[in-house]
Amino acid sequence: MMTTTTTQDRLDALMMWYGTLTLQSLSEIEHYYAADARFKDPFNEVCGHAAIGRVFQHMFATTTAPRFVIDTRLVDGDQAFVTWTFMFGIKGKQYTIVGGSHLYFDDAGLVALHRDYWDAAEELLQKLPLIGVPIKWLRRLFAVK
C-alpha cells in the first residue's frame, strides 16, 4: 500500500520541529528543507542547509530560551502560510515577536522557499532603549488620527 504525504502532513511535521526546536535538533534541517532552499526574514537572506542553520545557530547564541508558538496554518496546494509567536530573552528582558511565514514545498515535499514576514520596527526595534524612542515618535507622526 502506497502512502501519500500531503502538504498538510509536511507542514504539520515542520511546525512540530519548529515548536520543539533546539540547537541539537538543527541537525535535522535536511528532513524539512531542500538542499538549495531559500530563507528570508527582515535581517537575513540565505540559501542552503548550512546557511539556514547558521541563522538559527545565531538565534540560539544571541537569545535566551528562544521558542516558537505556532498559531494559524493555511495550506493551498504546495504552499502554506503560518502565523507564529516567537518568544525569547536578551540581557534578562523578555521579548515577543508576532509574525508569519510563507512556505513553498517542492515536489519532494521539502521547503524550497521560506519567507518570514514581521514588522521589525514594531515588534523589536521600538522596544529597545535608545532606538525605540525615535521609532515610536515616527510611528506617532505618521499615524492617522
C-alpha positions in Angstrom: 0.0 0.0 0.0 1.4 3.4 -1.0 1.3 6.3 1.4 0.9 9.8 0.1 2.3 12.6 2.1 0.3 15.8 1.7 1.5 19.3 2.0 -0.6 19.5 5.2 1.3 16.5 6.6 4.7 18.1 5.7 3.6 21.4 7.2 2.5 19.7 10.4 5.8 17.9 10.7 7.7 21.1 10.1 5.7 23.0 12.6 6.3 20.3 15.2 10.0 20.6 14.5 9.8 24.4 15.0 7.7 24.1 18.1 10.4 22.0 19.7 13.5 23.5 18.0 16.8 23.2 19.9 20.4 23.8 18.9 20.7 20.0 18.8 17.7 19.4 16.6 19.0 21.9 13.9 20.9 18.9 12.5 17.6 17.6 11.3 17.1 20.5 8.9 17.7 18.3 5.8 14.5 16.4 6.7 12.5 19.6 6.2 14.3 21.9 3.8 15.6 21.3 0.2 19.4 21.4 -0.2 19.0 24.7 -2.1 16.2 26.2 0.0 16.0 29.9 0.2 15.2 31.6 3.6 14.5 35.3 4.1 13.5 37.4 7.1 13.9 41.1 7.9 17.6 40.6 8.7 18.8 37.6 6.6 18.6 36.3 3.1 20.3 32.9 2.7 20.3 29.7 0.7 21.0 26.1 1.6 21.0 24.0 4.7 24.3 25.3 6.2 23.3 29.0 5.8 19.8 28.5 7.1 21.2 26.5 10.0 23.6 29.4 10.8 20.6 31.8 11.1 19.2 29.6 13.8 22.5 28.9 15.4 22.9 32.7 15.7 19.4 32.9 17.3 20.4 30.4 19.9 23.8 32.1 20.6 22.3 35.6 21.0 19.0 34.9 22.8 17.9 33.1 25.9 15.3 30.3 25.7 14.0 31.1 22.2 10.9 29.3 21.2 8.2 29.4 18.6 4.5 29.0 19.3 2.7 28.1 16.1 -0.7 29.7 15.6 -2.7 29.6 12.3 -1.8 27.2 9.5 -3.2 27.7 5.9 -2.4 25.3 3.1 -3.1 25.9 -0.6 -1.6 23.3 -3.0 2.2 23.2 -2.4 2.2 26.5 -0.4 1.4 27.3 3.1 1.2 30.4 5.4 1.7 30.1 9.1 1.3 32.7 11.8 3.5 32.3 14.9 4.7 34.0 18.1 8.5 34.0 18.8 9.4 34.4 22.5 13.0 35.0 23.7 15.1 36.9 26.2 18.0 39.3 25.7 20.1 40.5 28.6 17.4 39.5 31.1 14.5 41.1 29.3 11.8 39.1 27.6 10.6 39.9 24.1 7.8 38.6 21.9 7.6 38.9 18.1 4.4 38.1 16.2 4.8 37.2 12.5 4.0 34.9 9.7 5.9 32.6 7.3 5.1 31.9 3.6 6.4 28.4 2.7 6.7 26.8 -0.7 7.2 23.0 -0.8 9.0 21.3 -3.7 7.9 18.0 -5.4 9.8 16.0 -2.8 7.7 17.7 0.0 10.7 19.8 1.3 10.6 23.5 1.9 12.1 25.3 -1.2 11.2 28.8 -0.1 10.7 30.2 3.5 9.9 33.9 3.8 9.2 35.4 7.2 7.1 38.5 7.5 7.1 40.6 10.6 7.5 44.3 11.4 11.0 44.7 12.8 10.3 48.3 13.9 7.1 47.5 15.8 8.0 44.0 17.1 11.6 44.6 18.1 13.3 47.9 17.4 10.9 50.2 19.2 11.2 48.0 22.3 15.0 48.7 22.5 16.4 51.5 24.6 17.7 54.5 22.6 16.5 53.1 19.2 12.9 52.8 20.4 12.2 56.5 21.2 12.7 57.8 17.6 10.8 54.9 16.1 7.9 55.5 18.4 8.0 59.2 17.6 8.0 58.4 13.8 5.1 56.0 14.2 3.0 58.6 16.0 3.9 61.2 13.4 2.7 59.1 10.5 -0.3 57.5 12.2 -3.8 58.7 11.1 -5.6 60.4 14.0 
